[in-house]
Amino acid sequence: MGHVITLVIPGKPISKDNRRFPVIKRGAPAILIPASYREFEKRIKVLALEQILGRRDRGRFPLPKGTRLVMHLMFFYPYEPSGNDIFNAPKSICDALEGIIYENDNQFVIGSVGKAKDKAEPRIEVVVEVAEEDPVTWWRRLRAEIEDEQ
């Protein structure tokens, strides 16, 4: 594994899609993003910068365009997250880390997302790594492993 960044973001996860409100501003439609969400995104950026500044290879970040990446996310909510759509939640993390850990979130070619309850310690755990194999090879290997188990 080449470059691997792991982050733990304490606090209740916030989904960007659930924090956007359509409004009319100066007669035109606009999207309002509340200050609480902007603070959440800012906190993620600060934690990511602190993590990178502590690394010996900090000069290699953000990982340049063209670098294929893998992201694994685990969202721990203070309540049973059965009503939370896990496919909306990653956008807030991906946007916040853009320009800090990687140039653009379109660099991700493989990813995984999970959710669970942890009332005592709500948080988001993030792992970003350079993809060691192309997505098709990864997919074929995953499918073969699943078929072997059946």
C-alpha positions in Angstrom: 0.0 0.0 0.0 1.5 3.3 -1.1 -0.1 6.4 0.2 -2.7 5.8 2.9 -4.5 8.4 4.8 -6.8 7.6 7.7 -9.0 10.1 9.4 -11.4 9.9 12.3 -13.9 12.8 12.3 -15.6 13.0 15.7 -19.3 13.9 16.0 -22.5 13.0 14.3 -22.2 12.6 10.5 -24.0 15.2 8.4 -25.1 14.5 4.8 -24.8 17.4 2.4 -28.0 16.4 0.5 -30.0 16.7 3.7 -28.7 20.2 4.5 -29.5 22.0 1.3 -32.6 24.2 1.0 -34.0 25.7 -2.2 -34.6 29.5 -1.9 -35.3 32.4 -4.1 -32.5 35.0 -3.9 -32.9 38.3 -5.9 -35.6 36.7 -7.9 -33.6 33.6 -9.0 -33.6 30.1 -7.5 -30.6 29.3 -5.3 -29.5 26.6 -2.8 -29.0 27.6 0.8 -26.4 25.6 2.7 -26.7 26.3 6.5 -23.8 27.5 8.6 -23.8 24.3 10.6 -23.0 22.3 7.5 -20.3 24.8 6.4 -18.7 24.4 9.9 -18.9 20.6 9.6 -17.0 20.7 6.3 -14.5 23.2 7.6 -13.8 20.9 10.6 -13.1 18.0 8.2 -10.7 20.2 6.2 -8.8 21.2 9.4 -8.5 17.6 10.6 -7.2 16.5 7.2 -4.6 19.2 7.1 -3.4 18.4 10.6 -3.1 14.7 9.6 -1.1 15.6 6.5 1.2 18.1 8.3 2.2 15.3 10.6 3.4 13.0 7.8 6.9 12.7 6.5 5.6 12.6 2.9 3.4 15.7 3.3 4.8 17.3 0.2 3.1 14.7 -2.0 -0.4 15.9 -1.1 -2.8 16.6 -2.6 -2.4 13.5 -4.7 -2.3 14.7 -8.3 -5.0 14.3 -10.9 -4.5 11.0 -12.7 -3.8 9.1 -9.5 -6.5 6.5 -9.1 -7.8 6.3 -5.6 -9.9 4.1 -3.3 -12.0 5.4 -0.5 -13.5 3.5 2.4 -16.0 5.3 4.7 -17.7 4.1 7.9 -20.4 6.4 9.4 -21.1 5.8 13.1 -24.4 7.5 14.2 -25.5 8.1 17.8 -28.8 6.3 16.9 -29.8 3.4 14.8 -29.1 4.7 11.3 -31.7 2.7 9.4 -33.3 5.8 7.9 -30.0 7.3 6.7 -29.2 6.8 3.0 -25.5 5.8 3.0 -25.1 6.9 -0.6 -25.8 10.5 0.2 -23.4 10.7 3.1 -20.1 10.4 1.3 -20.5 13.6 -0.8 -19.8 15.8 2.2 -16.6 14.0 3.0 -15.5 13.9 -0.7 -16.1 17.6 -1.2 -14.4 18.6 2.1 -11.2 16.6 1.3 -10.9 17.9 -2.3 -7.8 19.9 -2.8 -6.3 18.7 0.5 -5.8 14.9 0.1 -6.6 14.7 -3.6 -7.1 17.2 -6.4 -10.6 16.0 -7.4 -13.1 13.5 -6.1 -13.5 12.1 -9.6 -10.1 10.3 -8.9 -12.0 7.6 -7.0 -12.4 4.4 -8.9 -13.3 2.0 -6.0 -15.1 2.7 -2.8 -17.0 1.2 0.1 -19.5 2.8 2.5 -20.9 1.4 5.8 -23.1 2.7 8.7 -23.6 1.6 12.2 -24.8 2.9 15.6 -22.3 4.0 18.3 -24.1 6.2 20.8 -21.0 6.8 22.9 -18.8 7.9 20.1 -20.5 9.1 16.9 -17.9 9.7 14.1 -16.8 9.1 10.5 -13.8 7.0 9.8 -12.2 7.6 6.4 -9.5 5.7 4.6 -8.1 7.0 1.3 -5.4 5.0 -0.6 -3.8 4.8 -4.0 -5.5 2.1 -6.0 -3.2 -0.9 -6.4 -5.2 -2.5 -9.2 -7.5 -1.2 -11.9 -11.3 -1.3 -11.1 -12.1 -4.1 -13.6 -9.4 -6.4 -12.0 -10.7 -5.5 -8.6 -14.3 -6.2 -9.6 -13.4 -9.6 -11.2 -11.4 -10.6 -8.1 -14.4 -9.6 -5.8 -16.8 -11.6 -8.0 -14.5 -14.6 -8.0 -14.3 -14.5 -4.2 -18.1 -14.3 -3.9 -18.6 -17.2 -6.3 -16.1 -19.3 -4.3 -18.1 -18.7 -1.2 -21.3 -19.9 -2.7 
